[in-house]
Amino acid sequence: MSDWPQLSAERDHETFLILHLAAQMLGKIRVAHAPWMNHGWHAALQPNARGLGIYPTEASGDRTFTLTLDLCRHAIVLWISDGGREELPLNAGSIAALHRRLVDLLDLHGLPSTFNGTPNELADAVPFVEDTQSRDYDRDSAERFRAALAAMLPVFARFRAGFAGKASPVHFWWGSFDLAVSRFSGRKAPQHPGGVPGLPDRITREAYSDEVSSAGFWAGGVTAAEPFFYSYIFPEPEGFRGARIADGRFDNSYGEFVLPYEQVRTSGDPDGMLLGFFQSTYDAAADLAKWDRAALEREPVAP
C-alpha cells in the first residue's frame, strides 16, 4: 500500500468546493492586474510546499505581493515585498464572507482588490458576494489534498522533463480546479468550438490556438466527483479513442482518457502507474497526430 492519501468526494467535497472558489478569487486577481501571457499561463496557480500560490503581482509604490492557499496554515496568506504579511482563515463560514474579507485585506494594504466577481467554468455560477450558504472547512480534507499534490508532483515533473519542445509549467488551473502540464507540437490548431460554461470563447480559443496534448489531475472542486487523472489531445486525431494504453479508459462524456486517483493510490507502484498512463496516452496522441517526436522529445536528464 502506498502512502498517497485517500481522497473521497463524499468526505472532502465541501472543503474542495471552498478551495476551488478561493483559488478562483486568487486567479482572478492575476487576470485583472497582470499582463496577459499566452494561453493564460500567468494566471495559473503555482504548486509550492504549502499549497498553491499566484506569481508576484505589481502594486502601487513599487511593491509586489503574492497570495497563497496555504494548506498548512489553512489560510490565504498575503506576502508583500515591503515585508508585510497577513493571514485570512479559510474557514470564513461562507464564500461571500471569504470574498469580503479578502477584498478588505487587500484594501487595507493598498493593494489591487478589484476582480470579476463571478466564478468561471461553472454552469449557473453564483457570484461570490451572493454565495452566503454556510460552508464547513475541514482541515483534514485540505491536508490530504496538499499531501496528494505533493505525492504526484514528482511524476508530473519527470513527465514534463521528457519534452524539449514548447511545454507549459506544471501548474494549477483554478477555473476547473486541476493540476496540469501541456505539450505542444509546434503547429497551429483549428479554431476551438468554445462553449465552455462561464468562459468567454475568445479565452478558450486562445488557450487552444496550438496543437496540444495535456495531462493532469482533476480533484472535482465544486463538482462532487471522485478525483481522477486525465489525458487528451486537441485536435483529436482519428483512432485516438480506441488507442491501447497502459491503464485507464477513454471517457466519452469528458472526451479524454481517465484513470481514477484511487486506482493509482492503491496500486503497488503509484508513481509507475501514473507515469505509464501519462506516457502511453501521449505516445498514442503524438503518433496518431504525426508529431515530430524526434525533434520534440528528450531523455529527462541533466545537461
MARNU-338815 format. One record per residue (C-alpha): residue number from 1; residue in one letter; chain; z, x, y. Coordinates in Angstrom, 1 decimal, decimal comma. Layout:
BEGIN
@nr:NUM | rest:a | kette:A | zz:Z | xx:X | yy:Y;
...
//
This chain:
BEGIN
@nr:1 | rest:m | kette:A | zz:0,0 | xx:0,0 | yy:0,0;
@nr:2 | rest:s | kette:A | zz:-0,9 | xx:1,3 | yy:3,4;
@nr:3 | rest:d | kette:A | zz:1,3 | xx:1,5 | yy:6,5;
@nr:4 | rest:w | kette:A | zz:-1,1 | xx:-0,6 | yy:8,5;
@nr:5 | rest:p | kette:A | zz:1,0 | xx:-3,5 | yy:9,9;
@nr:6 | rest:q | kette:A | zz:0,4 | xx:-7,1 | yy:8,8;
@nr:7 | rest:l | kette:A | zz:-1,3 | xx:-9,4 | yy:11,3;
@nr:8 | rest:s | kette:A | zz:-1,3 | xx:-13,2 | yy:10,9;
@nr:9 | rest:a | kette:A | zz:-2,9 | xx:-15,9 | yy:13,1;
@nr:10 | rest:e | kette:A | zz:0,0 | xx:-18,3 | yy:12,2;
@nr:11 | rest:r | kette:A | zz:2,7 | xx:-15,8 | yy:13,1;
@nr:12 | rest:d | kette:A | zz:1,0 | xx:-13,9 | yy:16,0;
@nr:13 | rest:h | kette:A | zz:-1,3 | xx:-16,4 | yy:17,7;
@nr:14 | rest:e | kette:A | zz:0,9 | xx:-17,3 | yy:20,7;
@nr:15 | rest:t | kette:A | zz:1,6 | xx:-13,7 | yy:21,6;
@nr:16 | rest:f | kette:A | zz:-2,1 | xx:-12,7 | yy:21,2;
@nr:17 | rest:l | kette:A | zz:-3,0 | xx:-15,6 | yy:23,4;
@nr:18 | rest:i | kette:A | zz:-0,7 | xx:-14,2 | yy:26,2;
@nr:19 | rest:l | kette:A | zz:-2,1 | xx:-10,7 | yy:25,7;
@nr:20 | rest:h | kette:A | zz:-5,7 | xx:-11,9 | yy:25,8;
@nr:21 | rest:l | kette:A | zz:-5,2 | xx:-13,7 | yy:29,1;
@nr:22 | rest:a | kette:A | zz:-3,1 | xx:-10,9 | yy:30,6;
@nr:23 | rest:a | kette:A | zz:-5,9 | xx:-8,5 | yy:29,6;
@nr:24 | rest:q | kette:A | zz:-8,4 | xx:-10,7 | yy:31,4;
@nr:25 | rest:m | kette:A | zz:-6,4 | xx:-10,5 | yy:34,6;
@nr:26 | rest:l | kette:A | zz:-6,4 | xx:-6,7 | yy:34,5;
@nr:27 | rest:g | kette:A | zz:-10,1 | xx:-6,5 | yy:33,6;
@nr:28 | rest:k | kette:A | zz:-11,0 | xx:-8,9 | yy:36,4;
@nr:29 | rest:i | kette:A | zz:-9,2 | xx:-6,7 | yy:38,9;
@nr:30 | rest:r | kette:A | zz:-11,7 | xx:-3,9 | yy:37,9;
@nr:31 | rest:v | kette:A | zz:-14,6 | xx:-6,3 | yy:38,2;
@nr:32 | rest:a | kette:A | zz:-13,6 | xx:-7,3 | yy:41,7;
@nr:33 | rest:h | kette:A | zz:-12,6 | xx:-3,9 | yy:43,0;
@nr:34 | rest:a | kette:A | zz:-14,6 | xx:-1,1 | yy:41,3;
@nr:35 | rest:p | kette:A | zz:-18,3 | xx:-0,2 | yy:41,4;
@nr:36 | rest:w | kette:A | zz:-20,3 | xx:-1,7 | yy:38,6;
@nr:37 | rest:m | kette:A | zz:-21,3 | xx:0,5 | yy:35,8;
@nr:38 | rest:n | kette:A | zz:-24,0 | xx:0,0 | yy:33,1;
@nr:39 | rest:h | kette:A | zz:-23,0 | xx:-2,6 | yy:30,5;
@nr:40 | rest:g | kette:A | zz:-19,7 | xx:-3,3 | yy:32,4;
@nr:41 | rest:w | kette:A | zz:-18,1 | xx:-0,2 | yy:30,8;
@nr:42 | rest:h | kette:A | zz:-16,0 | xx:0,4 | yy:33,9;
@nr:43 | rest:a | kette:A | zz:-14,1 | xx:-2,9 | yy:33,4;
@nr:44 | rest:a | kette:A | zz:-13,2 | xx:-2,5 | yy:29,8;
@nr:45 | rest:l | kette:A | zz:-9,6 | xx:-1,6 | yy:28,9;
@nr:46 | rest:q | kette:A | zz:-8,8 | xx:1,8 | yy:27,5;
@nr:47 | rest:p | kette:A | zz:-6,5 | xx:2,3 | yy:24,5;
@nr:48 | rest:n | kette:A | zz:-3,6 | xx:4,5 | yy:25,0;
@nr:49 | rest:a | kette:A | zz:-0,4 | xx:5,4 | yy:23,2;
@nr:50 | rest:r | kette:A | zz:1,5 | xx:2,4 | yy:24,6;
@nr:51 | rest:g | kette:A | zz:-1,2 | xx:-0,3 | yy:24,6;
@nr:52 | rest:l | kette:A | zz:-4,2 | xx:-0,9 | yy:26,8;
@nr:53 | rest:g | kette:A | zz:-4,9 | xx:0,0 | yy:30,4;
@nr:54 | rest:i | kette:A | zz:-7,5 | xx:0,0 | yy:33,2;
@nr:55 | rest:y | kette:A | zz:-9,2 | xx:3,0 | yy:34,7;
@nr:56 | rest:p | kette:A | zz:-7,7 | xx:4,2 | yy:38,1;
@nr:57 | rest:t | kette:A | zz:-8,8 | xx:1,8 | yy:40,8;
@nr:58 | rest:e | kette:A | zz:-9,2 | xx:2,5 | yy:44,5;
@nr:59 | rest:a | kette:A | zz:-6,7 | xx:1,1 | yy:47,0;
@nr:60 | rest:s | kette:A | zz:-6,2 | xx:1,5 | yy:50,8;
@nr:61 | rest:g | kette:A | zz:-4,6 | xx:4,6 | yy:52,2;
@nr:62 | rest:d | kette:A | zz:-6,4 | xx:7,0 | yy:49,9;
@nr:63 | rest:r | kette:A | zz:-4,4 | xx:5,7 | yy:47,0;
@nr:64 | rest:t | kette:A | zz:-5,3 | xx:4,7 | yy:43,4;
@nr:65 | rest:f | kette:A | zz:-3,5 | xx:2,6 | yy:40,9;
@nr:66 | rest:t | kette:A | zz:-3,6 | xx:1,7 | yy:37,2;
@nr:67 | rest:l | kette:A | zz:-2,2 | xx:-1,3 | yy:35,3;
@nr:68 | rest:t | kette:A | zz:-1,3 | xx:-1,1 | yy:31,6;
@nr:69 | rest:l | kette:A | zz:-0,4 | xx:-3,7 | yy:29,0;
@nr:70 | rest:d | kette:A | zz:2,5 | xx:-1,7 | yy:27,8;
@nr:71 | rest:l | kette:A | zz:3,4 | xx:-3,0 | yy:24,3;
@nr:72 | rest:c | kette:A | zz:6,4 | xx:-0,7 | yy:24,0;
@nr:73 | rest:r | kette:A | zz:7,9 | xx:-1,9 | yy:27,3;
@nr:74 | rest:h | kette:A | zz:6,4 | xx:-5,4 | yy:26,7;
@nr:75 | rest:a | kette:A | zz:5,3 | xx:-5,5 | yy:30,3;
@nr:76 | rest:i | kette:A | zz:2,4 | xx:-5,0 | yy:32,6;
@nr:77 | rest:v | kette:A | zz:3,2 | xx:-1,6 | yy:34,1;
@nr:78 | rest:l | kette:A | zz:1,9 | xx:-0,6 | yy:37,5;
@nr:79 | rest:w | kette:A | zz:1,4 | xx:3,1 | yy:38,4;
@nr:80 | rest:i | kette:A | zz:0,4 | xx:4,1 | yy:41,9;
@nr:81 | rest:s | kette:A | zz:-0,8 | xx:7,5 | yy:43,0;
@nr:82 | rest:d | kette:A | zz:1,8 | xx:7,8 | yy:45,7;
@nr:83 | rest:g | kette:A | zz:4,5 | xx:7,8 | yy:43,0;
@nr:84 | rest:g | kette:A | zz:5,2 | xx:4,1 | yy:42,9;
@nr:85 | rest:r | kette:A | zz:5,9 | xx:2,4 | yy:39,6;
@nr:86 | rest:e | kette:A | zz:6,8 | xx:-1,3 | yy:38,8;
@nr:87 | rest:e | kette:A | zz:7,1 | xx:-3,4 | yy:35,6;
@nr:88 | rest:l | kette:A | zz:6,2 | xx:-7,1 | yy:35,2;
@nr:89 | rest:p | kette:A | zz:7,6 | xx:-8,5 | yy:31,9;
@nr:90 | rest:l | kette:A | zz:5,0 | xx:-10,2 | yy:29,7;
@nr:91 | rest:n | kette:A | zz:7,5 | xx:-13,0 | yy:28,7;
@nr:92 | rest:a | kette:A | zz:6,9 | xx:-14,8 | yy:32,0;
@nr:93 | rest:g | kette:A | zz:7,2 | xx:-18,3 | yy:30,4;
@nr:94 | rest:s | kette:A | zz:3,6 | xx:-19,4 | yy:31,2;
@nr:95 | rest:i | kette:A | zz:0,2 | xx:-17,9 | yy:32,1;
@nr:96 | rest:a | kette:A | zz:0,5 | xx:-19,4 | yy:35,6;
@nr:97 | rest:a | kette:A | zz:3,8 | xx:-17,6 | yy:36,2;
@nr:98 | rest:l | kette:A | zz:2,4 | xx:-14,3 | yy:34,9;
@nr:99 | rest:h | kette:A | zz:-0,6 | xx:-14,6 | yy:37,1;
@nr:100 | rest:r | kette:A | zz:1,5 | xx:-15,5 | yy:40,2;
@nr:101 | rest:r | kette:A | zz:3,9 | xx:-12,6 | yy:39,6;
@nr:102 | rest:l | kette:A | zz:1,0 | xx:-10,1 | yy:39,1;
@nr:103 | rest:v | kette:A | zz:-0,6 | xx:-11,1 | yy:42,4;
@nr:104 | rest:d | kette:A | zz:2,8 | xx:-10,9 | yy:44,2;
@nr:105 | rest:l | kette:A | zz:3,4 | xx:-7,5 | yy:42,7;
@nr:106 | rest:l | kette:A | zz:0,1 | xx:-6,1 | yy:43,9;
@nr:107 | rest:d | kette:A | zz:0,5 | xx:-7,7 | yy:47,3;
@nr:108 | rest:l | kette:A | zz:4,0 | xx:-6,1 | yy:47,6;
@nr:109 | rest:h | kette:A | zz:2,5 | xx:-2,7 | yy:47,3;
@nr:110 | rest:g | kette:A | zz:-0,6 | xx:-3,4 | yy:49,5;
@nr:111 | rest:l | kette:A | zz:-2,9 | xx:-3,2 | yy:46,5;
@nr:112 | rest:p | kette:A | zz:-6,1 | xx:-5,2 | yy:45,8;
@nr:113 | rest:s | kette:A | zz:-4,9 | xx:-8,6 | yy:44,3;
@nr:114 | rest:t | kette:A | zz:-7,9 | xx:-10,9 | yy:44,5;
@nr:115 | rest:f | kette:A | zz:-10,0 | xx:-11,6 | yy:41,4;
@nr:116 | rest:n | kette:A | zz:-11,7 | xx:-14,5 | yy:39,7;
@nr:117 | rest:g | kette:A | zz:-9,1 | xx:-16,9 | yy:38,5;
@nr:118 | rest:t | kette:A | zz:-10,8 | xx:-18,5 | yy:35,5;
@nr:119 | rest:p | kette:A | zz:-10,8 | xx:-16,8 | yy:32,1;
@nr:120 | rest:n | kette:A | zz:-14,2 | xx:-15,6 | yy:30,8;
@nr:121 | rest:e | kette:A | zz:-15,9 | xx:-16,1 | yy:27,4;
@nr:122 | rest:l | kette:A | zz:-13,8 | xx:-19,2 | yy:26,6;
@nr:123 | rest:a | kette:A | zz:-15,2 | xx:-22,7 | yy:26,4;
@nr:124 | rest:d | kette:A | zz:-13,4 | xx:-25,2 | yy:28,8;
@nr:125 | rest:a | kette:A | zz:-11,2 | xx:-22,4 | yy:30,1;
@nr:126 | rest:v | kette:A | zz:-8,2 | xx:-23,4 | yy:32,2;
@nr:127 | rest:p | kette:A | zz:-7,7 | xx:-21,4 | yy:35,4;
@nr:128 | rest:f | kette:A | zz:-4,7 | xx:-19,1 | yy:35,3;
@nr:129 | rest:v | kette:A | zz:-2,9 | xx:-20,9 | yy:38,1;
@nr:130 | rest:e | kette:A | zz:-3,2 | xx:-24,2 | yy:36,2;
@nr:131 | rest:d | kette:A | zz:-2,1 | xx:-22,9 | yy:32,8;
@nr:132 | rest:t | kette:A | zz:1,6 | xx:-24,0 | yy:33,1;
@nr:133 | rest:q | kette:A | zz:2,1 | xx:-24,7 | yy:29,4;
@nr:134 | rest:s | kette:A | zz:5,2 | xx:-22,9 | yy:28,1;
@nr:135 | rest:r | kette:A | zz:4,4 | xx:-19,8 | yy:26,1;
@nr:136 | rest:d | kette:A | zz:6,7 | xx:-17,7 | yy:23,9;
@nr:137 | rest:y | kette:A | zz:6,0 | xx:-14,0 | yy:23,8;
@nr:138 | rest:d | kette:A | zz:7,2 | xx:-12,3 | yy:20,6;
@nr:139 | rest:r | kette:A | zz:7,9 | xx:-8,6 | yy:20,8;
@nr:140 | rest:d | kette:A | zz:7,4 | xx:-8,0 | yy:17,1;
@nr:141 | rest:s | kette:A | zz:3,9 | xx:-9,5 | yy:17,2;
@nr:142 | rest:a | kette:A | zz:3,0 | xx:-7,3 | yy:20,1;
@nr:143 | rest:e | kette:A | zz:4,4 | xx:-4,2 | yy:18,5;
@nr:144 | rest:r | kette:A | zz:2,5 | xx:-4,8 | yy:15,3;
@nr:145 | rest:f | kette:A | zz:-0,7 | xx:-5,3 | yy:17,3;
@nr:146 | rest:r | kette:A | zz:-0,1 | xx:-2,0 | yy:19,0;
@nr:147 | rest:a | kette:A | zz:0,5 | xx:-0,3 | yy:15,7;
@nr:148 | rest:a | kette:A | zz:-2,7 | xx:-1,8 | yy:14,2;
@nr:149 | rest:l | kette:A | zz:-4,7 | xx:-0,4 | yy:17,1;
@nr:150 | rest:a | kette:A | zz:-3,1 | xx:3,0 | yy:16,6;
@nr:151 | rest:a | kette:A | zz:-3,9 | xx:2,9 | yy:12,9;
@nr:152 | rest:m | kette:A | zz:-7,6 | xx:2,1 | yy:13,3;
@nr:153 | rest:l | kette:A | zz:-8,4 | xx:4,2 | yy:16,4;
@nr:154 | rest:p | kette:A | zz:-8,9 | xx:7,4 | yy:14,5;
@nr:155 | rest:v | kette:A | zz:-11,5 | xx:5,7 | yy:12,3;
@nr:156 | rest:f | kette:A | zz:-13,3 | xx:4,4 | yy:15,4;
@nr:157 | rest:a | kette:A | zz:-13,2 | xx:7,9 | yy:16,9;
@nr:158 | rest:r | kette:A | zz:-14,7 | xx:9,5 | yy:13,8;
@nr:159 | rest:f | kette:A | zz:-17,4 | xx:6,9 | yy:13,6;
@nr:160 | rest:r | kette:A | zz:-18,2 | xx:7,4 | yy:17,3;
@nr:161 | rest:a | kette:A | zz:-18,3 | xx:11,2 | yy:16,9;
@nr:162 | rest:g | kette:A | zz:-21,2 | xx:11,0 | yy:14,4;
@nr:163 | rest:f | kette:A | zz:-23,6 | xx:9,9 | yy:17,1;
@nr:164 | rest:a | kette:A | zz:-25,4 | xx:12,2 | yy:19,6;
@nr:165 | rest:g | kette:A | zz:-27,4 | xx:9,5 | yy:21,4;
@nr:166 | rest:k | kette:A | zz:-26,2 | xx:7,2 | yy:24,2;
@nr:167 | rest:a | kette:A | zz:-23,0 | xx:5,5 | yy:23,0;
@nr:168 | rest:s | kette:A | zz:-20,0 | xx:3,7 | yy:24,6;
@nr:169 | rest:p | kette:A | zz:-16,5 | xx:5,0 | yy:24,5;
@nr:170 | rest:v | kette:A | zz:-14,1 | xx:3,3 | yy:22,1;
@nr:171 | rest:h | kette:A | zz:-12,9 | xx:0,6 | yy:24,4;
@nr:172 | rest:f | kette:A | zz:-11,3 | xx:-2,9 | yy:24,5;
@nr:173 | rest:w | kette:A | zz:-13,3 | xx:-5,9 | yy:25,8;
@nr:174 | rest:w | kette:A | zz:-10,8 | xx:-8,2 | yy:27,5;
@nr:175 | rest:g | kette:A | zz:-13,3 | xx:-11,1 | yy:27,6;
@nr:176 | rest:s | kette:A | zz:-13,5 | xx:-11,5 | yy:23,9;
@nr:177 | rest:f | kette:A | zz:-10,3 | xx:-9,6 | yy:23,0;
@nr:178 | rest:d | kette:A | zz:-11,9 | xx:-6,9 | yy:20,8;
@nr:179 | rest:l | kette:A | zz:-11,9 | xx:-3,2 | yy:20,3;
@nr:180 | rest:a | kette:A | zz:-15,5 | xx:-1,9 | yy:20,1;
@nr:181 | rest:v | kette:A | zz:-17,8 | xx:1,0 | yy:20,0;
@nr:182 | rest:s | kette:A | zz:-21,6 | xx:0,8 | yy:20,6;
@nr:183 | rest:r | kette:A | zz:-24,6 | xx:3,0 | yy:19,7;
@nr:184 | rest:f | kette:A | zz:-28,0 | xx:2,7 | yy:21,4;
@nr:185 | rest:s | kette:A | zz:-31,4 | xx:3,5 | yy:20,1;
@nr:186 | rest:g | kette:A | zz:-32,8 | xx:4,6 | yy:23,5;
@nr:187 | rest:r | kette:A | zz:-35,3 | xx:1,7 | yy:23,6;
@nr:188 | rest:k | kette:A | zz:-35,2 | xx:-1,4 | yy:25,8;
@nr:189 | rest:a | kette:A | zz:-34,3 | xx:-4,7 | yy:24,2;
@nr:190 | rest:p | kette:A | zz:-36,0 | xx:-8,1 | yy:24,7;
@nr:191 | rest:q | kette:A | zz:-34,1 | xx:-10,4 | yy:27,1;
@nr:192 | rest:h | kette:A | zz:-30,9 | xx:-11,7 | yy:25,6;
@nr:193 | rest:p | kette:A | zz:-30,9 | xx:-15,6 | yy:25,5;
@nr:194 | rest:g | kette:A | zz:-27,5 | xx:-15,7 | yy:27,1;
@nr:195 | rest:g | kette:A | zz:-25,4 | xx:-18,8 | yy:26,6;
@nr:196 | rest:v | kette:A | zz:-22,0 | xx:-17,1 | yy:26,1;
@nr:197 | rest:p | kette:A | zz:-19,3 | xx:-19,6 | yy:27,3;
@nr:198 | rest:g | kette:A | zz:-17,8 | xx:-18,7 | yy:30,6;
@nr:199 | rest:l | kette:A | zz:-20,0 | xx:-15,7 | yy:31,2;
@nr:200 | rest:p | kette:A | zz:-23,0 | xx:-15,6 | yy:33,6;
@nr:201 | rest:d | kette:A | zz:-26,3 | xx:-15,0 | yy:31,7;
@nr:202 | rest:r | kette:A | zz:-27,0 | xx:-12,1 | yy:34,1;
@nr:203 | rest:i | kette:A | zz:-24,0 | xx:-10,2 | yy:32,8;
@nr:204 | rest:t | kette:A | zz:-24,9 | xx:-10,9 | yy:29,2;
@nr:205 | rest:r | kette:A | zz:-28,4 | xx:-9,8 | yy:29,7;
@nr:206 | rest:e | kette:A | zz:-27,4 | xx:-6,6 | yy:31,4;
@nr:207 | rest:a | kette:A | zz:-24,9 | xx:-5,8 | yy:28,6;
@nr:208 | rest:y | kette:A | zz:-27,7 | xx:-6,2 | yy:26,0;
@nr:209 | rest:s | kette:A | zz:-30,5 | xx:-4,7 | yy:28,0;
@nr:210 | rest:d | kette:A | zz:-31,0 | xx:-1,9 | yy:25,4;
@nr:211 | rest:e | kette:A | zz:-31,2 | xx:-2,0 | yy:21,7;
@nr:212 | rest:v | kette:A | zz:-27,6 | xx:-1,7 | yy:20,4;
@nr:213 | rest:s | kette:A | zz:-25,6 | xx:-1,5 | yy:17,2;
@nr:214 | rest:s | kette:A | zz:-21,9 | xx:-2,4 | yy:17,7;
@nr:215 | rest:a | kette:A | zz:-18,9 | xx:-2,2 | yy:15,5;
@nr:216 | rest:g | kette:A | zz:-15,4 | xx:-3,4 | yy:16,3;
@nr:217 | rest:f | kette:A | zz:-12,2 | xx:-5,3 | yy:15,6;
@nr:218 | rest:w | kette:A | zz:-11,5 | xx:-8,8 | yy:16,8;
@nr:219 | rest:a | kette:A | zz:-7,9 | xx:-10,0 | yy:16,9;
@nr:220 | rest:g | kette:A | zz:-8,5 | xx:-13,6 | yy:17,8;
@nr:221 | rest:g | kette:A | zz:-6,6 | xx:-13,8 | yy:21,0;
@nr:222 | rest:v | kette:A | zz:-6,8 | xx:-17,3 | yy:22,5;
@nr:223 | rest:t | kette:A | zz:-8,6 | xx:-18,3 | yy:19,3;
@nr:224 | rest:a | kette:A | zz:-6,3 | xx:-18,9 | yy:16,4;
@nr:225 | rest:a | kette:A | zz:-8,2 | xx:-16,9 | yy:13,7;
@nr:226 | rest:e | kette:A | zz:-7,4 | xx:-14,2 | yy:11,2;
@nr:227 | rest:p | kette:A | zz:-8,4 | xx:-10,8 | yy:12,6;
@nr:228 | rest:f | kette:A | zz:-11,4 | xx:-9,0 | yy:11,2;
@nr:229 | rest:f | kette:A | zz:-13,7 | xx:-6,1 | yy:11,7;
@nr:230 | rest:y | kette:A | zz:-17,4 | xx:-6,7 | yy:12,6;
@nr:231 | rest:s | kette:A | zz:-20,7 | xx:-5,0 | yy:12,9;
@nr:232 | rest:y | kette:A | zz:-24,0 | xx:-6,3 | yy:14,4;
@nr:233 | rest:i | kette:A | zz:-27,3 | xx:-5,2 | yy:15,9;
@nr:234 | rest:f | kette:A | zz:-29,3 | xx:-6,6 | yy:18,8;
@nr:235 | rest:p | kette:A | zz:-32,1 | xx:-7,4 | yy:18,5;
@nr:236 | rest:e | kette:A | zz:-31,6 | xx:-8,2 | yy:14,8;
@nr:237 | rest:p | kette:A | zz:-34,3 | xx:-6,8 | yy:12,6;
@nr:238 | rest:e | kette:A | zz:-35,7 | xx:-8,7 | yy:9,7;
@nr:239 | rest:g | kette:A | zz:-33,8 | xx:-8,3 | yy:6,5;
@nr:240 | rest:f | kette:A | zz:-30,5 | xx:-7,2 | yy:8,2;
@nr:241 | rest:r | kette:A | zz:-28,5 | xx:-10,3 | yy:7,0;
@nr:242 | rest:g | kette:A | zz:-29,3 | xx:-9,5 | yy:3,4;
@nr:243 | rest:a | kette:A | zz:-28,6 | xx:-5,8 | yy:3,5;
@nr:244 | rest:r | kette:A | zz:-26,3 | xx:-4,3 | yy:0,9;
@nr:245 | rest:i | kette:A | zz:-23,2 | xx:-2,9 | yy:2,5;
@nr:246 | rest:a | kette:A | zz:-20,0 | xx:-1,1 | yy:1,2;
@nr:247 | rest:d | kette:A | zz:-17,6 | xx:-4,0 | yy:1,8;
@nr:248 | rest:g | kette:A | zz:-17,6 | xx:-7,3 | yy:3,7;
@nr:249 | rest:r | kette:A | zz:-20,2 | xx:-10,0 | yy:4,1;
@nr:250 | rest:f | kette:A | zz:-22,6 | xx:-11,5 | yy:6,6;
@nr:251 | rest:d | kette:A | zz:-21,1 | xx:-14,4 | yy:8,5;
@nr:252 | rest:n | kette:A | zz:-23,8 | xx:-16,8 | yy:9,7;
@nr:253 | rest:s | kette:A | zz:-21,6 | xx:-18,5 | yy:12,2;
@nr:254 | rest:y | kette:A | zz:-20,8 | xx:-15,3 | yy:14,0;
@nr:255 | rest:g | kette:A | zz:-24,2 | xx:-13,7 | yy:13,4;
@nr:256 | rest:e | kette:A | zz:-22,6 | xx:-10,4 | yy:12,2;
@nr:257 | rest:f | kette:A | zz:-21,1 | xx:-8,6 | yy:9,2;
@nr:258 | rest:v | kette:A | zz:-17,4 | xx:-9,2 | yy:8,9;
@nr:259 | rest:l | kette:A | zz:-14,6 | xx:-7,5 | yy:7,0;
@nr:260 | rest:p | kette:A | zz:-11,1 | xx:-9,1 | yy:7,1;
@nr:261 | rest:y | kette:A | zz:-8,4 | xx:-6,9 | yy:8,5;
@nr:262 | rest:e | kette:A | zz:-6,1 | xx:-8,0 | yy:5,7;
@nr:263 | rest:q | kette:A | zz:-8,6 | xx:-6,7 | yy:3,1;
@nr:264 | rest:v | kette:A | zz:-8,6 | xx:-3,3 | yy:4,8;
@nr:265 | rest:r | kette:A | zz:-4,9 | xx:-3,2 | yy:5,3;
@nr:266 | rest:t | kette:A | zz:-4,1 | xx:-3,9 | yy:1,6;
@nr:267 | rest:s | kette:A | zz:-6,7 | xx:-1,6 | yy:0,2;
@nr:268 | rest:g | kette:A | zz:-5,8 | xx:1,7 | yy:-1,4;
@nr:269 | rest:d | kette:A | zz:-7,7 | xx:3,6 | yy:1,4;
@nr:270 | rest:p | kette:A | zz:-7,9 | xx:1,6 | yy:4,6;
@nr:271 | rest:d | kette:A | zz:-9,5 | xx:4,4 | yy:6,6;
@nr:272 | rest:g | kette:A | zz:-12,1 | xx:5,0 | yy:4,0;
@nr:273 | rest:m | kette:A | zz:-12,9 | xx:1,3 | yy:3,6;
@nr:274 | rest:l | kette:A | zz:-13,3 | xx:0,7 | yy:7,3;
@nr:275 | rest:l | kette:A | zz:-15,4 | xx:3,8 | yy:7,8;
@nr:276 | rest:g | kette:A | zz:-17,6 | xx:2,8 | yy:4,9;
@nr:277 | rest:f | kette:A | zz:-18,0 | xx:-0,7 | yy:6,4;
@nr:278 | rest:f | kette:A | zz:-19,0 | xx:0,7 | yy:9,8;
@nr:279 | rest:q | kette:A | zz:-21,3 | xx:3,4 | yy:8,4;
@nr:280 | rest:s | kette:A | zz:-23,1 | xx:1,2 | yy:5,8;
@nr:281 | rest:t | kette:A | zz:-23,7 | xx:-1,6 | yy:8,3;
@nr:282 | rest:y | kette:A | zz:-25,0 | xx:0,8 | yy:10,8;
@nr:283 | rest:d | kette:A | zz:-27,2 | xx:2,5 | yy:8,2;
@nr:284 | rest:a | kette:A | zz:-28,8 | xx:-0,8 | yy:7,4;
@nr:285 | rest:a | kette:A | zz:-29,3 | xx:-1,7 | yy:11,0;
@nr:286 | rest:a | kette:A | zz:-30,8 | xx:1,6 | yy:12,1;
@nr:287 | rest:d | kette:A | zz:-33,1 | xx:1,9 | yy:9,1;
@nr:288 | rest:l | kette:A | zz:-34,4 | xx:-1,7 | yy:9,4;
@nr:289 | rest:a | kette:A | zz:-34,9 | xx:-1,3 | yy:13,2;
@nr:290 | rest:k | kette:A | zz:-36,6 | xx:2,0 | yy:12,7;
@nr:291 | rest:w | kette:A | zz:-34,3 | xx:4,1 | yy:14,9;
@nr:292 | rest:d | kette:A | zz:-35,0 | xx:7,8 | yy:15,2;
@nr:293 | rest:r | kette:A | zz:-31,9 | xx:8,7 | yy:13,3;
@nr:294 | rest:a | kette:A | zz:-32,6 | xx:12,4 | yy:13,0;
@nr:295 | rest:a | kette:A | zz:-32,6 | xx:12,7 | yy:16,8;
@nr:296 | rest:l | kette:A | zz:-29,6 | xx:10,3 | yy:17,4;
@nr:297 | rest:e | kette:A | zz:-27,1 | xx:11,4 | yy:14,8;
@nr:298 | rest:r | kette:A | zz:-24,9 | xx:14,4 | yy:14,2;
@nr:299 | rest:e | kette:A | zz:-22,1 | xx:15,6 | yy:11,9;
@nr:300 | rest:p | kette:A | zz:-18,8 | xx:14,9 | yy:13,7;
@nr:301 | rest:v | kette:A | zz:-17,7 | xx:18,5 | yy:14,0;
@nr:302 | rest:a | kette:A | zz:-16,6 | xx:20,5 | yy:17,0;
@nr:303 | rest:p | kette:A | zz:-19,4 | xx:22,6 | yy:18,6;
//
